Amino acid sequence: MHQSFLRSSKTAITVTRFAISQEAQSLFFHSSSAHHRQQQQQEQKGEKQKQQKLKQESSNSIDISKSPIGSPSRVQKLIASQSDPFLAKEIFDFASRQPNFQHSYSSYLVLILKLGRSKYFSFIDDLLVDLKSKHYPVTSTLFSYIIKIYGEANLPDKVLKTFYKMLEFNFKPLPKHLNRILEFLVSHRNYIKTALDLFNNAHRYGVSPNTKSYNILMRAFCLSGELSIAYKMFNQMFKRDVLPDVESYRILMQGLCRKSQVNGAVDLLEDMLNKGFVPDTL
């Protein structure tokens, strides 16, 4: 994959530099070109030459806003506009090599999405290492993107590792991250027990499973025929002050009906009504 990237980069770099040059020239040197035309037409010297000299000195300044490639925001827009992920990464890398330039956090997010959609996962890992080494403050959006990318690529191991990757960034996973990971794991029959282990250990990392977390696992165990585990989790909810909802009852009642335990389903329905829940379609 890296060889493919290098071959593509040779052809892409010329386009990249031209695109960046065009963006930068449009942003920073328009007035310089105007001065040049005026000098040719009017053959003036003196003050205009001083102004041109000042512009040249400004372009060499350490001020990022005067960088020849433009501001981080400008580069981010250029990366976002590319349909070719290789070209987008070449632009990112080219900008990274410029003195005194630092990418915006948005540039990382945009590039990770582009690479993820094209399944260039090793490059995503490289970007995460770069983000961590440069101490960027990360957001929940980054990890939501990564979970989605690996889930859609049918990579349950990568999805699971994303939970621990968040911890490496000193970012406490949110219940929504836990639930999304659980959903992807239980969609693979061989990973249902792995999902249960993550669920049971989540509290060690400060993550509290919520009603949806329980429902995800109860449904998975019911569908796999392990109704006793689903029932155990249902009872556990009350012990941990997690209130079941109508969906929780529906999952168990449907599981009982699949096992031809209709009387048990009726008893559960009565318990639900006694607790004040109003059922919809079961």
Contacts in CASP RR format, 6 or more apart in sequence:
PFRMAT RR
TARGET T0000
AUTHOR 0000-0000-0000
METHOD contacts of the structure
MODEL  1
MHQSFLRSSKTAITVTRFAISQEAQSLFFHSSSAHHRQQQQQEQKGEKQK
QQKLKQESSNSIDISKSPIGSPSRVQKLIASQSDPFLAKEIFDFASRQPN
FQHSYSSYLVLILKLGRSKYFSFIDDLLVDLKSKHYPVTSTLFSYIIKIY
GEANLPDKVLKTFYKMLEFNFKPLPKHLNRILEFLVSHRNYIKTALDLFN
NAHRYGVSPNTKSYNILMRAFCLSGELSIAYKMFNQMFKRDVLPDVESYR
ILMQGLCRKSQVNGAVDLLEDMLNKGFVPDTL
1 120 0 8 1.000
1 122 0 8 1.000
2 122 0 8 1.000
5 86 0 8 1.000
5 89 0 8 1.000
5 120 0 8 1.000
5 123 0 8 1.000
8 86 0 8 1.000
9 86 0 8 1.000
9 90 0 8 1.000
12 84 0 8 1.000
12 86 0 8 1.000
12 87 0 8 1.000
12 90 0 8 1.000
13 90 0 8 1.000
13 94 0 8 1.000
15 87 0 8 1.000
16 87 0 8 1.000
16 90 0 8 1.000
16 91 0 8 1.000
16 94 0 8 1.000
17 94 0 8 1.000
19 78 0 8 1.000
19 91 0 8 1.000
20 69 0 8 1.000
20 75 0 8 1.000
20 78 0 8 1.000
20 91 0 8 1.000
20 94 0 8 1.000
20 95 0 8 1.000
23 69 0 8 1.000
23 70 0 8 1.000
23 74 0 8 1.000
23 78 0 8 1.000
24 68 0 8 1.000
24 69 0 8 1.000
24 70 0 8 1.000
25 33 0 8 1.000
27 70 0 8 1.000
27 74 0 8 1.000
28 59 0 8 1.000
28 66 0 8 1.000
28 68 0 8 1.000
28 70 0 8 1.000
29 55 0 8 1.000
31 55 0 8 1.000
32 52 0 8 1.000
32 55 0 8 1.000
35 48 0 8 1.000
35 51 0 8 1.000
35 52 0 8 1.000
35 55 0 8 1.000
36 52 0 8 1.000
38 44 0 8 1.000
38 48 0 8 1.000
39 45 0 8 1.000
39 48 0 8 1.000
39 49 0 8 1.000
39 52 0 8 1.000
58 66 0 8 1.000
59 66 0 8 1.000
59 68 0 8 1.000
62 99 0 8 1.000
62 100 0 8 1.000
63 100 0 8 1.000
64 71 0 8 1.000
64 72 0 8 1.000
64 100 0 8 1.000
64 101 0 8 1.000
64 102 0 8 1.000
65 71 0 8 1.000
67 98 0 8 1.000
67 100 0 8 1.000
67 101 0 8 1.000
68 98 0 8 1.000
69 75 0 8 1.000
69 94 0 8 1.000
69 95 0 8 1.000
69 98 0 8 1.000
69 101 0 8 1.000
72 101 0 8 1.000
72 102 0 8 1.000
72 103 0 8 1.000
72 104 0 8 1.000
72 107 0 8 1.000
73 104 0 8 1.000
73 106 0 8 1.000
75 91 0 8 1.000
75 92 0 8 1.000
75 95 0 8 1.000
75 101 0 8 1.000
75 103 0 8 1.000
75 104 0 8 1.000
75 107 0 8 1.000
76 103 0 8 1.000
76 104 0 8 1.000
76 106 0 8 1.000
76 107 0 8 1.000
76 110 0 8 1.000
78 91 0 8 1.000
79 88 0 8 1.000
79 91 0 8 1.000
79 92 0 8 1.000
79 107 0 8 1.000
79 110 0 8 1.000
79 111 0 8 1.000
79 114 0 8 1.000
80 88 0 8 1.000
80 110 0 8 1.000
82 88 0 8 1.000
82 91 0 8 1.000
82 114 0 8 1.000
85 111 0 8 1.000
85 114 0 8 1.000
85 115 0 8 1.000
85 116 0 8 1.000
85 117 0 8 1.000
85 118 0 8 1.000
85 120 0 8 1.000
88 110 0 8 1.000
88 111 0 8 1.000
88 114 0 8 1.000
89 111 0 8 1.000
89 114 0 8 1.000
89 115 0 8 1.000
89 123 0 8 1.000
92 103 0 8 1.000
92 107 0 8 1.000
92 111 0 8 1.000
95 101 0 8 1.000
95 103 0 8 1.000
96 103 0 8 1.000
102 134 0 8 1.000
105 136 0 8 1.000
105 137 0 8 1.000
105 138 0 8 1.000
105 139 0 8 1.000
108 127 0 8 1.000
108 130 0 8 1.000
108 131 0 8 1.000
108 136 0 8 1.000
108 142 0 8 1.000
109 141 0 8 1.000
109 142 0 8 1.000
109 145 0 8 1.000
111 127 0 8 1.000
112 124 0 8 1.000
112 127 0 8 1.000
112 142 0 8 1.000
112 145 0 8 1.000
112 146 0 8 1.000
112 149 0 8 1.000
113 145 0 8 1.000
113 149 0 8 1.000
115 121 0 8 1.000
115 123 0 8 1.000
115 124 0 8 1.000
115 127 0 8 1.000
116 124 0 8 1.000
116 149 0 8 1.000
116 153 0 8 1.000
117 149 0 8 1.000
119 153 0 8 1.000
121 149 0 8 1.000
121 150 0 8 1.000
121 153 0 8 1.000
121 155 0 8 1.000
121 158 0 8 1.000
124 146 0 8 1.000
124 149 0 8 1.000
128 146 0 8 1.000
128 165 0 8 1.000
131 138 0 8 1.000
131 142 0 8 1.000
131 169 0 8 1.000
132 168 0 8 1.000
132 169 0 8 1.000
138 169 0 8 1.000
138 171 0 8 1.000
140 171 0 8 1.000
140 174 0 8 1.000
140 176 0 8 1.000
140 177 0 8 1.000
143 162 0 8 1.000
143 165 0 8 1.000
143 166 0 8 1.000
143 171 0 8 1.000
143 173 0 8 1.000
143 177 0 8 1.000
144 176 0 8 1.000
144 177 0 8 1.000
144 180 0 8 1.000
146 162 0 8 1.000
146 165 0 8 1.000
147 159 0 8 1.000
147 162 0 8 1.000
147 177 0 8 1.000
147 180 0 8 1.000
147 181 0 8 1.000
147 184 0 8 1.000
148 180 0 8 1.000
150 158 0 8 1.000
150 159 0 8 1.000
150 162 0 8 1.000
150 184 0 8 1.000
151 158 0 8 1.000
151 159 0 8 1.000
151 184 0 8 1.000
156 184 0 8 1.000
156 185 0 8 1.000
156 187 0 8 1.000
156 188 0 8 1.000
156 191 0 8 1.000
156 194 0 8 1.000
159 181 0 8 1.000
159 184 0 8 1.000
159 185 0 8 1.000
160 181 0 8 1.000
160 185 0 8 1.000
160 191 0 8 1.000
160 194 0 8 1.000
160 198 0 8 1.000
162 177 0 8 1.000
162 181 0 8 1.000
163 173 0 8 1.000
163 177 0 8 1.000
163 178 0 8 1.000
163 181 0 8 1.000
163 198 0 8 1.000
166 172 0 8 1.000
166 173 0 8 1.000
166 177 0 8 1.000
167 173 0 8 1.000
167 205 0 8 1.000
172 205 0 8 1.000
172 206 0 8 1.000
172 207 0 8 1.000
173 202 0 8 1.000
173 205 0 8 1.000
173 207 0 8 1.000
174 207 0 8 1.000
175 207 0 8 1.000
175 208 0 8 1.000
175 209 0 8 1.000
175 210 0 8 1.000
175 212 0 8 1.000
175 213 0 8 1.000
178 198 0 8 1.000
178 199 0 8 1.000
178 202 0 8 1.000
178 207 0 8 1.000
178 209 0 8 1.000
178 213 0 8 1.000
179 210 0 8 1.000
179 212 0 8 1.000
179 213 0 8 1.000
179 216 0 8 1.000
181 195 0 8 1.000
181 198 0 8 1.000
182 195 0 8 1.000
182 198 0 8 1.000
182 199 0 8 1.000
182 213 0 8 1.000
182 216 0 8 1.000
182 217 0 8 1.000
183 216 0 8 1.000
185 191 0 8 1.000
185 192 0 8 1.000
185 194 0 8 1.000
185 195 0 8 1.000
185 198 0 8 1.000
186 192 0 8 1.000
186 195 0 8 1.000
186 216 0 8 1.000
186 217 0 8 1.000
186 219 0 8 1.000
186 220 0 8 1.000
189 224 0 8 1.000
192 217 0 8 1.000
192 220 0 8 1.000
192 221 0 8 1.000
192 224 0 8 1.000
195 216 0 8 1.000
195 217 0 8 1.000
195 220 0 8 1.000
196 217 0 8 1.000
196 229 0 8 1.000
199 209 0 8 1.000
199 213 0 8 1.000
199 217 0 8 1.000
202 208 0 8 1.000
202 209 0 8 1.000
202 213 0 8 1.000
203 209 0 8 1.000
209 242 0 8 1.000
210 242 0 8 1.000
211 237 0 8 1.000
211 242 0 8 1.000
211 243 0 8 1.000
211 244 0 8 1.000
211 245 0 8 1.000
211 247 0 8 1.000
211 248 0 8 1.000
214 233 0 8 1.000
214 234 0 8 1.000
214 236 0 8 1.000
214 237 0 8 1.000
214 242 0 8 1.000
214 244 0 8 1.000
214 248 0 8 1.000
215 245 0 8 1.000
215 247 0 8 1.000
215 248 0 8 1.000
215 251 0 8 1.000
217 230 0 8 1.000
217 233 0 8 1.000
218 230 0 8 1.000
218 233 0 8 1.000
218 234 0 8 1.000
218 248 0 8 1.000
218 251 0 8 1.000
218 252 0 8 1.000
219 230 0 8 1.000
219 251 0 8 1.000
221 227 0 8 1.000
221 229 0 8 1.000
221 230 0 8 1.000
221 233 0 8 1.000
222 230 0 8 1.000
222 251 0 8 1.000
222 252 0 8 1.000
222 254 0 8 1.000
222 255 0 8 1.000
222 258 0 8 1.000
225 255 0 8 1.000
225 258 0 8 1.000
225 259 0 8 1.000
227 255 0 8 1.000
227 256 0 8 1.000
227 259 0 8 1.000
230 251 0 8 1.000
230 252 0 8 1.000
230 255 0 8 1.000
231 252 0 8 1.000
234 244 0 8 1.000
234 248 0 8 1.000
234 252 0 8 1.000
237 243 0 8 1.000
237 244 0 8 1.000
237 248 0 8 1.000
238 244 0 8 1.000
245 277 0 8 1.000
246 272 0 8 1.000
246 277 0 8 1.000
246 278 0 8 1.000
246 279 0 8 1.000
246 280 0 8 1.000
249 268 0 8 1.000
249 269 0 8 1.000
249 271 0 8 1.000
249 272 0 8 1.000
249 277 0 8 1.000
249 279 0 8 1.000
250 279 0 8 1.000
250 282 0 8 1.000
252 265 0 8 1.000
252 268 0 8 1.000
253 265 0 8 1.000
253 268 0 8 1.000
253 269 0 8 1.000
253 282 0 8 1.000
254 265 0 8 1.000
254 282 0 8 1.000
255 265 0 8 1.000
256 262 0 8 1.000
256 264 0 8 1.000
256 265 0 8 1.000
256 268 0 8 1.000
257 265 0 8 1.000
269 279 0 8 1.000
269 282 0 8 1.000
272 279 0 8 1.000
273 279 0 8 1.000
END
